[in-house]
Amino acid sequence: MSAVKILTFTTLYPSAAQPRHGIFVEQRLRRLVESGQAQTRVVAPVPWFPFNHARFGSYAVYATVPRHEERYGIHVQHPRFILFPKVGMTLAPFFLAAAMVPAVRRIIRGGYDFDIIDAHYFYPDGIAATLLGKIFRKPVVITARGTDLNLIPRYWLPRRMILWAARRAARVITVCRALKDVLIRLGMSEDEVTVLRNGVDLQLFQPVDREEWRARCGLTRTTLLSVGHLIKRKGHDVVIRALSELPTVELLIAGDGEEENALKSLAQSCGVANRVRFLGAIKQDLLKNYYGAVDALVLASSREGWANVLLEAMACGTPVVASNVWGTPEVVAAPEAGVLMRERTPEALAQAVRQLLDNYPDRAATRRYAERFSWDDTTRGQLDVFNDVVKLRAVP
């Protein structure tokens, strides 16, 4: 069978200016292309912004994203679209779709007449992709990833638009069963939604020489690692507060974001600043060493679809403590994987850490657990979905 030709469409995709933005989408796509059974071009729009001065914060980053780039042999375009902050939630899908028509038309005229639009994130991306599918008469596959279903459907109009797109998509994919259940509650049937969980790069994330890296990182006590953007829903504040009940434990925080100063002030006010170290954003090839050196990864998020950091830590032999939300129980599903918090509070987090340390799993067993989550099954599942869609479209 010839390789299926895909147009990947998403605002969640890394770039030279935002190398970790939507990295989980790129990772899945890379494995798909490496199979040799799929081709792709990526259209990863970014909001238009005219100024790149640092005073404009995250908006300035948009101005520095290149219009075209190649990442891991995949051609990526970053066309611009207009996003009005105060009315963005309601109108973003329509502005996004309208702005992308010329870009998609150029791709087709340039000789890449794709079979399928592969959209990631339901709102606004999936809505816009569905509109583009109608304009260019192409089937659309939409993957739900987290906040697009565990938060946005709380709003009436976006919820209606999500269901509209889901019912018109050729297939719908979710990264965990919990997100599939949301779509079923919205009105989709069981057989209309396929669960294809994210995998982990088992070649990149491997156990390291633990004693060497503990020494290099200056770790002398029991150490926790919290990884993610420094934003409220990631729960770094919950972890910092929990240190008051864990007096012999220190914390490393890897990530950057708008809450950095507030988190540093919180550590001071809690009297634990001398046990909290902010590492900033860390590239994955270095992050694996921190995973391997610490005693546990802690993830206290309020919402997660499928948190890749959990499997990354486990692949390095490090168990986790995590909030019991959305897809996380599907990841942390055995004692060797780690412990789920009974509730999302500092007290419950501290209790879960103590529980883990008192019954610490064999790190080799934790690695073996992570090996069950390679990308191979996900890649096969994607190919099955895409090829089925192409076959059905070819039936007269």
Secondary structure, DSSP 8 states (H G I E B T S, - for coil): ---EEEEEE-S----SSSTTTTHHHHHHHHHHHHTTSEEEEEE--EE--S---GGGTHHHHHHHS-SEEEETTEEEE--EE---TTTHHHHHHHHHHHHHHHHHHHHHHTT---SEEEEESIIIIIHHHHHHHHHHT--EEEEE-SHHHHTGGGSHHHHHHHHHHHHHSSEEEESSHHHHHHHHHHT--GGGEEE------TTTS----HHHHHHHTT--SEEEEEES-SSGGG-HHHHHHHGGG-TTEEEEEE--STTHHHHHHHHHHTT-GGGEEEEE---HHHHHHHHHHSSEEEE--S--SS-HHHHHHHHTT--EEE---TTHHHHS-STTTEEE-SSSSHHHHHHHHHHHHHT---HHHHHHHHGGG-SHHHHHHHHHHHHHHHHHHH--
